[in-house]
Amino acid sequence: MGQRLASVGLPTTPWSANPLPGAGLPHERLARIAARQAFLEMRTQFIDALDGLDGAEVESLRCDLRGSSDPGDLWALRLAVHDALAGGGIEPTPAQSRFAHTLHRSFNDLATQR
């Protein structure tokens, strides 16, 4: 068995921290799942906040949000979404209020960027 593992390049010692590529301890996998769920919830709040707004720029922003794959993408788009909401001139919806709260809580540098 040890020779078979060594022949495919895997460590043969039982105390190896991570003998299989991509396999982690259960708490590491759970942490990655929780982080992904939090990202998806935040991305949904970003997209939902744009409901009721029209225009080519807003549609392009929606497309960019749908294509985002990590929190860094949302961080890069936060000011564009904020500006789109500020320029909408409509009464804030509950989704927009949740977005504003999430934006302030997660990316609290927004006020210092202005």
N, C-alpha and C positions, 0 to 999 in steps of 0.2 A: 504494500500500500504506500509506504514512504517513497519508494522509487517511482511509483506512478505519479504522485504529487510533484515530486522533484522534476519529473520529465516534462510536465506542463508549466513549470515555473512557479509553483505554489510552495510556500514554506511548509516544512514537515514537522516543525516543533509544535506541540500542543499549546504552548503558552503564547503563541503569536497573537498580537492584539486584533488583527483583522486578516485572517488567512484567505478570504475570498474577496476579490475586487468588487466593490459596491455593497458588500454585506457589512452591516454594522450591528452594534448591540441594539437590543429592542428599544431602549430609551433614546438612542440616536435616531432610529427610524421614526419613532413617535414624535420627536422634536421636529424632524423634517416635515412630517405630515401636518403637524400643527402650524408650522410656519407657512406652508403652502396654503392651508385653509385660511389663515389670516390674510395672506396676500390676495386670495380670490375674493374674500369679503370686501377688502378695501378697493379692489379693482371694480367690483360691482357697484360700490358706493360712488366711485368716480363716474362711471357710465350712467347710473341712475340720476345723478345730479344734473346731467345735461338734458334730461327729458324736458320737453316743452320749448327747447331752443332750436332754431332752424338756421340754415345757412351752410354754405360749402365749407367754411372754416370749422364749424361745429361738427359737421359730418366727418371731416378729415381727422378731427380730434377724437371722435368716437372710434374711428378705425385704428388710430394709434393706440388708444386705450385697449381695444380688443386684442391687439397684437402684443401688448406688453407681457413680459414673461418674468419679471422680478421687481421687487420694490424700488430698485434704482430707476426703472422705467417710469414708475408712477411719480417718483421724486422729480424726474426731469420734466414731467407733464403738469406738475401741480400748479405752476403759475399760469400756464395756458388755460387750464380749466377754471382757475380762479378769475382770470380776466374775462373769459367767456361768460361766466355767471354774473360778473359785475356789469358787463355791457349788455346783458339781456334786458334790463329794465323791467323785469316782472317781479311780482311778489314771490319771495322764496317759498318753495314747496317743502314738504317734510323731508324729501330726499336731499334737497339742497342744504337744508339745515343740518342733517346728519353728516353730509359731506363737509360742511364748514367745521363741524365739531371734530370730525376725523382728521381733517387737514391741520387744524390747530393743534390737536393732540399728537399727531404723528410727525408732522413737519412744522414744528413750532418756529422755524426760522422765517416763515412767510412775512411776518411783520418787519423783520430786520432787512429783508431783501428789497423792500419798497423804498 
